[in-house]
Amino acid sequence: MAETTQRGRQRWVLAAVAIAIAAGAFILWRYLSPRESTDDAQVSGHVSPLAARIGGTVKTVHVTDNQVVKAGDVLIELDPRDYQIALDRARADLAAAEAAARGAQAAVPIAATTTSSELSAAQAGASNADAGLRVLDRETDASQAKLAAATAKLDEVTANATRAAQDVERLRPLAAKDEISKQMMDAAIAADQAGRAAVSSAQAAIREAQANIETLKARRTVAQGAQQQAQAQARSAGTAPQQVSLTQAKAQGAEAQVLQARAAVDQATLNLERTTVRAPVGGIVSRKTVEVGQVIQPGQALLALTSTQDVWVTANFKETQLQKMRTGQRVEVDVDAYGGHAFRGHIDSIAAATGATFSLLPPENASGNFVKVVQRVPVKIVLDDAGAAAGQLRPGMSANATVFLK
């Protein structure tokens, strides 16, 4: 019985020694395994500055410093009355522009129809004026022919009347001596009277023809004036396509005014919406500088939102430590605020330049008193258990980072 108990104790002792040896080997392996460490590390996170998009008077502030907010929460309200009035004015301008555009669009077919009718009427008037002038020309030619015929007839009857008068004068002495019969004398006198009547008739015909010609000349003058007026109207109506194009251009300009008025309404609507400042992301309110009653200007900083859900560690390693560092290598991060609690992570990326390169005043090494200084390169470390780190770590906290190279 004692021997069995002794054997059991030996087994327990051997097991404890084996465990101690394994723990020591693990600790020794951890200690001797290749690694690079730095105490120049800090927690990083997103800090979203919130600035005013419009100017105005602060009406209400719904948050305080260090308050946790969610994306979309109302943070600040500005006095919206000025922007409401601007929106109402823009909507009225839009209504006026739309009414003007409808009128301009309606004027296009009216202008097309009116100008077409005017062109047809002007062309018909010009054709009628030309036809009237041609008729007057024919009537004038006929009147001139009648005048020529009447002139020739006058010459003929004048000659006959002169001969008849001469016959009377020759026969009168003979009749006084009764050398000719009274019948012959009466015939000569009748022929003389008929000749004179024929001359008077021919002269009247000439006067009538001349008066007709003068009337036709006056009518021709009037007709020529009407023709010129009709031609002018035809030329004016001939610009119908240009007039229609002008009306269409006015309609297009009215449509452009509508688009401009709509853009003004959209801008006024957007400005009115911007009187309510909402959180673009979730986080903790920091650096709040806005107060109720304050008059702010566009672009003025109001507060900052610090995210505690998406954090990482930025470790600044010496350039001599980067030779064997690679993306994905295991990292342990010891945050000073939590007394040595280690967060596990891995290398996400290595910066493309040293921290001094991105500083506000990078060092100038071209001077004669150059002193070589070991540079540091930022390395981004992403924590594996981001959910556990969220809410605990704050951007800017100091930390130590150890990268296991194998």
Secondary structure, DSSP 8 states (H G I E B T S, - for coil): -HHHHHHHHHHHHHHHHHHHHHHHHHHHHHHHS-EEEEEEEEEEEEEEEEE-SS-EEEEEE---TT-EE-TT-EEEEE--HHHHHHHHHHHHHHHHHHHHHHHHHHHHHHHHHHHHHHHHHHHHHHHHHHHHHHHHHHHHHHHHHHHHHHHHHHHHHHHHHHHHHHHHHHHHHHHHTT-S-HHHHHHHHHHHHHHHHHHHHHHHHHHHHHHHHHHHHHHHHHHHHHHHHHHHHHHHHTTHHHHHHHHHHHHHHHHHHHHHHHHHHHHHHHHHHTTEEE-SS-EEEES----TT-EE-TT-EEEEEEEEEEEEEEEEEEGGG-TT--TT-EEEEEEGGGTT-EEEEEEEEE-SS-TTTTSSS-----STT------EEEEEEEES-HHHHTTT--TT-EEEEEEE--
